[in-house]
């Protein structure tokens, strides 16, 4: 019993928006639900190979279309009800594929417009029948499973999208994960307690998890997080490049270690609003037609790409840590990453030449479009209280864009306000935001597919607005069905080239994945793919 007990205190940059995993679209909500819920499979954090989780094994038919999963029979929901095939079928058929529920997972589990057939064979056996071959199928089954007995009534009454919101009592959030939500104090902290009935055991036969408690303090300011770590109030903190010179000399005295894992997956990119639809409330286009003519002009976007001083961002914001990001995937993604994409060097003269050739003119230091309109637009990003340095990066970019004669109004806002603009009101001109990438390109389909739920630059396209978007749809359809990894790579290399040629988003820099963690924990094996606590159920506090 020597490893049991203890706690981990960490920080999160903002309150979750929901405890409903199906509805979660932000990282803070996902970090909460990641402790509470589990999928049929997961990925080995070292090899990235798919391994069993709630499913103990599976069989596949010779044609690759029928997959039979044999579920663990020793898993309970937090309330003691057994986990069964009913829950898997419910999660897919009643939640993900439910037309009344806006789930981003629907994009991933729909191939050429067709869903998977999901059926119960017996209490602990589920069969998936695919309309076509689906290469990332096993990896996609990391999708969290939710409890039918708790949520079926909310589905029947069409209240599911509003179920398990942040006003729900923690005891009502029922999962199978290693920790249970026990307290939530908005703006202050989340507290998770050990799940005493968790199914997983250590190699020595110990019932996991070891820790009694995880406390996530809600600290929006990254510098405040850092100070609390230095003062001993936090057990771990992400380390930005600018923090490194301050923290590194303190390692031995303050009894912590900085783990440097490699290029991270978190992207920071610019996006220009190319939404040409009409707002049904105002009967006007969401974007001013004059601005829309700039934003849909590839040469205008290329000029902006040449005006991003990535090296300056790395040096000033990241203190020399990081690298320019040229395309949509991180080098840490491994096999599917390609460096062979279009690269836009920082060159204001080249940017000016591109704009001039596109008919823009410079008069008394101000840029005018071919019709004589002054180029002025709003530039939105998350403010520093949202825990990112994007507002600082945005300030550098604005300065260089203004050297081109553009009038750029930088508007830092709360992260949740920004999400509302992007996903609901569509009221924005240019934005700097980020998304977390991964090793499987298909899981970005909701961004790159023309009808995808996160197709930010022109959302809710009924059909591809451009030939290159049509080609991207074809790539993602073909890539999902191609089982030969090398042939898949050819397709996804083309996807990365299209993104950098057409610039629907314009990338900035990748940071280095670094964490500082107190030297009080055992079984700590950080990886760039899982962070310091990917094996949270195995981590224990040294006595």
C-alpha positions, -999 to +999 in steps of 0.1 A: +000+000+000+031+023+001+023+039-033-013+049-025-023+084-015-009+118-023-021+144-048-011+162-080-017+200-082-016+215-116-032+245-134-056+250-163-058+283-182-096+286-181-129+271-169-142+242-190-172+251-212-189+217-206-184+183-189-202+167-219-175+150-239-195+149-271-201+186-270-166+196-260-147+215-286-121+233-264-089+220-249-099+229-213-131+208-215-113+180-232-086+179-204-114+174-179-133+147-198-100+129-206-097+119-169-133+108-167-140+089-199-122+063-220-124+048-255-122+013-268-086+019-279-057+042-271-023+049-285+010+038-269+026+071-260+061+059-270+054+039-302+021+055-311+008+020-319-029+014-312-034-007-281-066-020-263-084+000-236-121-007-229-119-033-257-096-061-247-093-075-283-108-073-318-112-093-350-114-080-386-130-096-416-107-103-446-122-074-466-115-050-438-151-039-435-163-057-404-147-052-370-158-072-340-147-058-306-146-079-274-151-056-245-137-059-210-162-074-186-147-059-154-154-022-161-179-002-140-193+032-144-187+055-115-222+047-101-215+009-101-235+000-132-215-023-155-201-010-188-215-030-217-220-031-255-251-010-250-230+020-240-208+017-272-239+014-295-255+043-277-225+066-280-223+061-318-259+056-329-277+079-304-250+106-299-224+109-326-248+101-355-277+119-340-287+147-364-300+168-335-266+168-318-238+190-332-208+166-327-175+172-343-169+135-341-195+130-367-170+142-394-145+116-383-169+087-383-186+096-417-169+084-449-183+097-482-214+108-463-220+073-449-220+063-412-207+031-397-232+004-387-227-002-350-245-031-334-245-052-302-237-089-307-240-097-270-234-080-237-196-077-242-193-078-280-199-050-305-197-051-343-188-022-365-196-026-402-179+001-424-193+014-457-158+014-471-123+006-458-113+031-432-075+032-425-076+052-392-105+031-378-087+016-348-070+049-338-104+067-341-119+043-315-101+064-289-134+082-290-147+084-254-177+062-246-206+077-226-231+059-203-265+050-219-283+046-186-274+082-175-281+100-208-308+082-228-336+103-213-317+135-223-315+122-259-352+113-260-362+147-247-337+164-271-319+180-242-286+162-246-266+192-260-274+210-227-268+180-205-237+178-182-230+215-185-207+232-160-237+238-137-241+200-132-233+186-098-200+167-101-215+135-087-237+133-118-209+132-143-205+094-148-175+079-166-152+049-164-119+067-161-093+066-133-106+098-116-140+112-108-149+149-106-156+157-070-156+195-069-159+224-093-155+260-082-158+283-112-129+305-117-110+287-088-104+250-092-115+216-102-109+186-079-108+150-090-108+120-067-095+085-072-120+061-087-120+033-062-135+008-087-112+015-116-105-016-137-069-011-145-041-028-126-003-023-125+021-050-137+025-059-100-013-064-097-020-032-078-054-016-084-049+017-100-048+047-097-023+054-070-030+091-064-059+101-042-065+134-058-058+157-087-064+195-082-065+218-112-063+254-102-079+278-128-051+304-134-057+323-166-024+342-166+006+321-176+030+342-155+008+337-125+010+299-131+048+301-133+050+321-100+027+296-083+050+268-095+081+285-082+064+292-049+056+255-046+018+258-050+018+238-083+035+204-089+039+210-126+037+237-152+043+240-190+075+258-197+076+284-225+109+294-241+108+327-223+105+310-189+135+287-194+163+310-183+144+318-151+135+282-142+166+263-153+189+276-125+163+268-099+160+231-107+180+216-079+172+242-053+134+240-059+135+202-065+120+199-100+131+188-134+125+204-168+116+178-194+122+189-230+103+166-254+106+181-289+085+202-313+049+204-299+017+197-317+000+230-308-002+253-339-005+290-340-019+303-372-036+333-389-069+328-407-088+353-429-126+352-430-137+341-464-173+334-454-194+346-483-228+336-469-256+360-459-264+366-422-301+356-419-306+382-392-291+412-410-296+400-446-260+412-453-229+391-459-211+381-427-180+397-441-179+432-456-177+426-495-147+449-498-128+429-471-140+397-486-124+406-519-090+409-501-094+378-480-103+356-509-074+369-530-046+344-528-020+370-536-032+391-506-028+360-483+007+353-498+018+388-490+007+384-454+026+351-453+058+369-463+052+395-436+055+371-407+089+373-391+090+338-376+126+341-364+118+372-345+088+355-328+110+325-319+137+348-304+114+374-287+084+353-275+100+318-273+135+329-262+151+310-290+131+277-285+111+265-314+111+264-351+091+280-380+060+261-389+054+259-426+026+234-429-003+218-410+016+190-393+043+190-367+076+171-372+066+152-340+037+136-360+063+113-375+055+093-406+028+115-422+047+147-418+065+162-448+089+191-449+084+194-487+059+222-487+058+259-499+078+281-475+072+318-472+104+335-460+101+368-441+105+393-469+086+426-468+099+437-502+085+405-517+052+411-500+051+446-514+058+433-549+031+407-546+006+434-535+016+457-563+012+430-589-022+423-575-033+459-581-028+473-546-011+507-543+008+525-516-001+562-511+015+582-483+022+551-463-013+536-466-023+506-487-053+508-511-069+480-531-075+482-568-109+499-563-094+526-541-105+513-507-080+517-478-069+483-464-081+482-428-093+452-408-097+439-373-073+412-360-087+391-332-068+368-309-070+354-273-057+378-247-029+370-223-054+361-196-064+331-217-030+316-209-014+320-243+012+343-258-008+347-290-015+384-283+023+390-282+028+371-314-001+390-330+015+423-320+047+415-338+027+404-369+006+436-368+037+457-367+050+442-399+017+443-417+015+480-409+049+484-426+031+472-457+006+500-453-023+480-438-042+494-409-046+465-385-067+469-354-055+443-329-084+431-307-074+407-279-105+391-264-113+363-239-109+329-254-146+319-251-156+352-269-132+343-297-147+308-300-182+323-302-171+346-331-155+317-350-183+291-344-214+311-341-216+348-350-189+346-377-181+382-368-144+386-375-119+396-401-086+380-393-078+358-363-048+342-347-058+309-330-044+275-325-054+238-329-038+208-314-025+184-341-015+147-338-001+117-357-032+109-378-040+134-406-076+121-409-085+134-374-081+169-388-109+163-413-133+185-395-109+214-403-099+205-439-131+189-453-152+216-470-183+207-449-163+201-417-174+217-384-141+235-379-136+247-416-129+281-401-122+303-431-155+294-448-177+274-425-207+253-434-199+250-471-228+232-489-202+221-515-165+230-520-162+267-528-129+262-547-113+235-569-085+230-543-111+224-515-128+199-537-094+181-541-089+182-503-123+165-499-111+138-524-078+134-505-095+129-472-120+104-487-093+084-504-068+086-475-094+072-451-099+042-474-064+035-484-049+007-462-014+009-477+005+034-454+029+044-481+000+053-505-017+072-477+015+092-472+015+103-509-021+116-504-014+134-471+018+149-485-003+164-512-028+177-486+001+195-468+013+210-500-022+223-509-026+240-476+007+258-480+000+267-517-035+280-511-031+294-475-065+290-460-045+293-428-011+309-425+012+292-399+036+309-376+059+289-353+060+257-333+072+258-297+091+231-279+071+208-257+086+215-222+073+208-187+087+214-152+076+187-127+084+184-091+108+155-083+082+139-060+065+115-084+073+080-094+066+063-127+070+096-145+078+090-182+070+122-202+066+120-240+059+146-266+028+126-275+013+123-241+029+150-219+042+144-184+011+126-171+000+104-200+000+075-175-017+094-147-032+062-132+003+048-127+020+079-112+025+079-075+038+104-049+070+093-034+068+090+004 
